[in-house]
Amino acid sequence: LLRFQKKSSSNMSEPAAKKQKTEDWANHKLNIENAVVKDEEGKKFSELASSNIQVLQGIGPKHDEILESLGLTTVQDMAEYKFYLGAKAVKTLSTIEGSYRPEGSAMNVDNLVDQAYETKSFMELLEAPISALQGLSEKAEKTLSGMGVTTIGDLASCKYFAWAEAIVGVAKFEEQLTKAERHLEREQKKLE
């Protein structure tokens, strides 16, 4: 209930527990204000990861509806979207692709792309339509095109998926306990 009360004067203070949690990280400078909506900027990365995709700036009702039709409702869903991950891998590997392929090489991405695209280079795959991704439905193709994503390269470079992946990735390294909670935990372990 305290969380929802409006603070109208300076003599009202935050609850001690909340104040302690924010004070522990008061000197930290990192922020993602250009990726998340204003009301969500103070959340932990782990909270953002489990939030609805509309916490990302630019994901309004239209894009939300588009992404939800693909089963993507949370930031974590976007970060783990198999077609984005495959497209991003193609893009990354295209930067190191040369012109030489050893005879007898078995390297392939046959389970990522449709048969017609299996023999293409990574650079060629980036220019391929997203329909070249094996298992991507026509509905998903039309849906993603509503966000300006028409090629595998577009999907790999889509900022919303990249932001989601980064948020989920960094959440794994986020401290969840305050200094006081960590101290208490250490003291309890000593008693065991």
C-alpha positions in Angstrom: 0.0 0.0 0.0 2.8 2.4 0.9 4.2 1.9 -2.6 1.2 3.4 -4.2 0.8 6.4 -1.9 1.7 9.7 -3.6 4.6 11.5 -1.9 3.4 15.1 -1.7 5.8 16.6 0.7 9.4 16.3 1.8 8.5 15.2 5.3 7.1 11.9 4.0 9.9 9.4 3.6 10.3 6.1 1.8 9.8 3.0 3.9 13.2 2.0 5.5 13.5 -1.3 3.6 12.9 0.4 0.2 15.3 3.3 1.1 18.0 0.8 2.1 17.6 -1.1 -1.2 18.0 2.1 -3.3 20.8 3.5 -1.1 22.9 0.4 -1.7 23.2 1.3 -5.4 22.9 5.1 -5.1 26.4 5.7 -6.4 26.0 3.5 -9.5 25.8 5.4 -12.8 24.6 2.8 -15.2 21.2 3.3 -16.7 19.1 2.3 -19.7 16.8 5.3 -19.8 16.8 5.3 -23.6 15.5 1.7 -23.8 12.8 1.5 -21.2 9.8 3.7 -20.5 10.2 6.3 -17.8 8.1 4.6 -15.1 10.3 1.4 -15.3 13.7 3.0 -15.3 14.4 2.3 -11.6 13.6 -1.4 -11.8 16.1 -4.1 -11.4 17.2 -5.9 -14.6 15.6 -9.1 -13.3 12.3 -7.3 -12.9 12.5 -5.9 -16.3 13.2 -9.3 -17.8 9.9 -10.6 -16.5 8.0 -7.5 -17.4 5.6 -7.1 -20.3 7.3 -6.1 -23.6 5.7 -2.6 -23.4 8.4 -1.6 -20.9 10.7 -1.2 -23.9 10.5 2.3 -25.4 8.9 2.1 -28.8 6.8 -1.0 -28.1 3.4 0.5 -28.0 0.0 -1.2 -28.4 0.6 -1.9 -32.1 4.0 -3.6 -31.7 2.8 -5.2 -28.5 -0.1 -6.8 -30.4 2.3 -7.9 -33.2 4.7 -9.5 -30.8 2.1 -11.1 -28.6 0.7 -12.8 -31.7 4.0 -14.5 -32.0 3.9 -15.6 -28.3 6.2 -12.9 -27.2 4.8 -11.3 -24.1 7.7 -10.6 -21.8 11.2 -9.1 -22.3 12.6 -12.5 -21.7 10.4 -14.1 -24.4 11.9 -11.6 -26.9 15.5 -12.3 -25.7 15.0 -16.0 -26.2 13.1 -15.8 -29.6 14.7 -18.6 -31.6 14.4 -16.8 -34.9 16.1 -13.6 -33.5 18.9 -15.7 -32.0 19.5 -17.6 -35.3 19.4 -14.3 -37.3 21.9 -12.7 -34.8 24.2 -15.7 -35.1 24.1 -15.4 -38.9 25.0 -11.7 -38.7 27.8 -12.3 -36.3 29.3 -15.1 -38.4 29.0 -13.0 -41.5 31.6 -10.6 -40.2 34.2 -13.3 -40.1 33.2 -15.2 -43.2 36.0 -15.5 -45.8 35.9 -16.9 -49.3 37.6 -20.2 -48.6 35.6 -23.3 -47.6 37.7 -26.5 -47.1 36.7 -29.4 -49.3 34.6 -31.9 -47.3 33.5 -29.3 -44.7 30.3 -30.4 -43.0 29.5 -26.9 -41.5 25.9 -26.0 -42.2 22.8 -24.2 -40.9 20.3 -26.5 -42.5 18.1 -26.6 -39.4 17.9 -22.8 -39.4 16.9 -22.0 -43.0 14.7 -23.5 -45.6 16.2 -25.9 -48.1 16.4 -23.3 -50.9 18.8 -21.2 -48.7 21.0 -24.0 -47.2 23.8 -23.4 -49.7 24.0 -19.7 -49.2 26.8 -17.8 -47.5 26.2 -15.9 -44.3 26.3 -12.6 -46.2 23.7 -13.9 -48.6 21.5 -15.1 -45.8 21.5 -11.6 -44.2 19.8 -10.3 -47.4 17.3 -13.3 -47.5 13.7 -12.6 -46.5 12.8 -13.7 -43.0 10.6 -16.3 -44.7 13.9 -18.2 -45.4 14.0 -19.0 -41.6 12.8 -22.6 -41.3 9.5 -22.8 -39.4 8.7 -19.1 -39.5 5.1 -18.9 -40.4 3.6 -16.6 -43.1 1.7 -15.0 -40.2 4.9 -14.3 -38.3 6.5 -12.9 -41.5 3.6 -10.5 -42.1 3.6 -9.6 -38.4 7.3 -8.8 -38.2 7.1 -6.9 -41.5 4.7 -4.6 -39.6 7.8 -3.6 -37.5 10.0 -3.1 -40.5 11.6 -6.5 -40.2 11.7 -8.0 -43.7 15.1 -9.7 -44.0 17.2 -12.0 -41.7 19.6 -9.0 -41.3 16.7 -6.8 -40.2 15.7 -9.3 -37.5 19.3 -9.6 -36.4 19.6 -5.8 -36.0 16.2 -5.2 -34.5 16.9 -2.9 -31.5 14.0 -4.2 -29.4 15.3 -7.8 -29.5 18.8 -6.6 -28.8 17.7 -4.6 -25.8 15.7 -7.5 -24.5 18.6 -9.9 -24.9 21.0 -7.5 -23.2 18.6 -6.9 -20.2 18.1 -10.6 -19.7 21.8 -11.3 -20.1 22.9 -8.6 -17.6 20.2 -9.7 -15.1 22.2 -12.9 -14.5 24.9 -10.8 -13.0 22.8 -8.5 -10.9 23.1 -8.5 -7.1 19.6 -9.2 -5.6 20.4 -8.7 -1.9 21.2 -5.4 -0.2 24.4 -5.1 1.8 22.5 -5.6 5.0 20.9 -8.8 3.6 24.2 -10.1 2.4 25.8 -9.4 5.8 23.0 -11.2 7.5 23.3 -14.2 5.1 27.1 -14.4 5.9 26.4 -14.3 9.6 23.8 -17.1 9.3 26.3 -19.3 7.4 28.8 -18.8 10.2 26.3 -20.2 12.7 25.7 -23.4 10.6 
